Amino acid sequence: MIAKNIPTTKGDEMNKTELLSQLSEAELQSLMAAALRDMVKKEWLTPDELEKEYGISINAQNRMRMERRIPYSKIGKYVRYKRTDIERWLEEHKIETAAGL
């Protein structure tokens, strides 16, 4: 969250240093944490995260797990997907386009 008194339009004359000096420590930490989360992707995904990031619905995940068509791990009652396994699986199931299209 940016401090209320910091201008945010393209015509602002303030440089980055001036803007940063007006942020509270909490605001700066919040911005840095958000940037770090974007940079570091989680290794293991929940079904909700898989749906959000890859567009595979919860129902489709359930069906594919029952049919053993998607890689997953189960810890007790919790289902988790390893990001690298999912990306490899998606690549292996990619349908190539016809040449010349």
BELSULDA-V551679 format. One record per residue. PSI is psi in whole degrees, 0 to 359 (NA if undefined). D_FIRST is the distance of its C-alpha to the first C-alpha in whole Angstrom. Layout:
psi->(PSI | PSI)
d_first->(D_FIRST | D_FIRST)
This chain:
psi->(130 | 142 | 147 | 330 | 7 | 123 | 145 | 12 | 164 | 332 | 3 | 140 | 353 | 141 | 175 | 321 | 317 | 319 | 314 | 326 | 339 | 351 | 143 | 163 | 320 | 318 | 318 | 316 | 321 | 316 | 318 | 320 | 319 | 318 | 320 | 319 | 321 | 327 | 324 | 115 | 142 | 144 | 321 | 135 | 144 | 165 | 320 | 318 | 321 | 317 | 315 | 315 | 327 | 355 | 21 | 111 | 159 | 317 | 317 | 320 | 313 | 314 | 314 | 326 | 316 | 326 | 3 | 42 | 351 | 138 | 135 | 166 | 153 | 126 | 103 | 237 | 359 | 128 | 136 | 147 | 129 | 125 | 313 | 325 | 318 | 316 | 320 | 316 | 316 | 318 | 319 | 333 | 13 | 137 | 117 | 148 | 157 | 144 | 140 | 358 | NA)
d_first->(0 | 4 | 7 | 9 | 12 | 11 | 13 | 12 | 15 | 18 | 20 | 18 | 20 | 18 | 18 | 16 | 17 | 16 | 13 | 12 | 14 | 12 | 9 | 10 | 11 | 9 | 6 | 8 | 10 | 8 | 7 | 11 | 12 | 11 | 13 | 16 | 16 | 16 | 19 | 21 | 22 | 24 | 28 | 28 | 27 | 27 | 29 | 26 | 24 | 27 | 27 | 24 | 24 | 28 | 29 | 31 | 32 | 32 | 36 | 36 | 35 | 38 | 40 | 40 | 40 | 43 | 45 | 44 | 42 | 39 | 38 | 37 | 37 | 37 | 36 | 38 | 37 | 34 | 34 | 32 | 32 | 32 | 30 | 33 | 35 | 34 | 33 | 37 | 38 | 36 | 38 | 41 | 41 | 40 | 43 | 44 | 44 | 48 | 49 | 49 | 46)
